[in-house]
Amino acid sequence: MTKLTVETDNNWTKKKIKEAIHTEIEMLRKAAQRTQVKLRDFENKHGKFDRNSFYGKVDDLILVEWEGELETLKKLQEKLKSLEDITFEYK
């Protein structure tokens, strides 16, 4: 959990800081959704991902792309959780 403390009396500033973080959350959600669609498309075409069962049956470049998408999704989800866990404190 992250606690963000903002010292200001300006309500506009408080609102903008919160909006900026929520905008980033929405961008990360959309990026994660796009990545999940790519992964679903791969699974629909090739089946559930299992590197060992695909070895020699699927082009290596496709496997590298698939693994890259998995890693991208993992990182997006970590960043998203980090921002979603922020609590705000105003002084």
C-alpha positions in Angstrom: 0.0 0.0 0.0 1.2 3.5 -0.8 0.1 6.5 1.1 0.2 9.8 -0.8 0.2 12.9 1.4 -0.5 16.2 -0.2 -0.1 19.5 1.6 -2.3 22.1 0.0 -5.4 24.1 0.6 -6.1 24.3 -3.0 -9.0 22.0 -3.9 -8.2 22.3 -7.7 -4.7 20.9 -7.0 -6.1 18.1 -4.9 -8.5 17.2 -7.6 -5.9 17.3 -10.4 -3.5 15.0 -8.6 -6.2 12.5 -8.0 -7.5 12.7 -11.6 -3.9 12.3 -13.0 -3.5 9.0 -11.1 -7.0 7.8 -12.1 -6.2 8.6 -15.7 -3.0 6.5 -15.5 -5.0 3.7 -14.0 -7.5 3.8 -16.9 -4.7 3.8 -19.4 -3.1 0.8 -17.7 -6.4 -1.0 -17.6 -7.0 -0.5 -21.4 -3.4 -1.6 -22.2 -3.9 -4.7 -20.1 -7.2 -5.4 -21.8 -5.6 -5.1 -25.2 -2.8 -7.5 -24.2 -5.4 -10.0 -22.8 -7.1 -9.9 -26.2 -3.8 -10.7 -28.0 -3.3 -13.6 -25.6 -6.8 -14.9 -26.1 -6.4 -14.7 -29.9 -3.2 -16.7 -29.6 -4.9 -19.3 -27.4 -7.9 -19.5 -29.8 -5.5 -20.2 -32.7 -2.9 -22.4 -31.0 -4.4 -23.6 -27.7 -3.5 -22.9 -24.1 0.1 -21.7 -23.9 2.6 -24.4 -22.9 6.1 -23.8 -24.3 7.1 -27.4 -24.2 4.1 -28.6 -26.2 4.6 -25.9 -28.8 8.3 -26.6 -29.3 8.9 -27.5 -32.9 5.2 -27.0 -33.8 5.0 -23.2 -33.6 7.4 -20.7 -35.1 9.9 -19.6 -32.5 9.2 -15.9 -33.3 5.5 -16.5 -32.4 6.6 -18.1 -29.0 8.8 -15.1 -28.3 6.0 -12.7 -29.1 3.6 -14.8 -26.9 6.1 -14.8 -24.0 6.6 -11.0 -24.4 2.8 -10.4 -24.2 2.7 -12.5 -21.0 5.5 -10.5 -19.5 3.9 -7.2 -20.6 0.6 -8.2 -19.0 2.3 -9.1 -15.8 4.1 -5.7 -15.6 0.9 -3.8 -16.5 -1.0 -5.7 -13.7 1.8 -4.9 -11.2 1.7 -1.2 -12.1 -2.0 -1.1 -12.0 -2.2 -2.7 -8.6 0.4 -0.2 -7.3 -1.7 2.8 -8.4 -5.0 1.3 -7.3 -3.5 0.7 -3.8 -2.7 4.4 -3.3 -4.5 6.1 -0.5 -4.7 9.9 -0.3 -4.2 12.1 2.7 -4.6 15.9 2.4 -3.2 18.3 4.9 
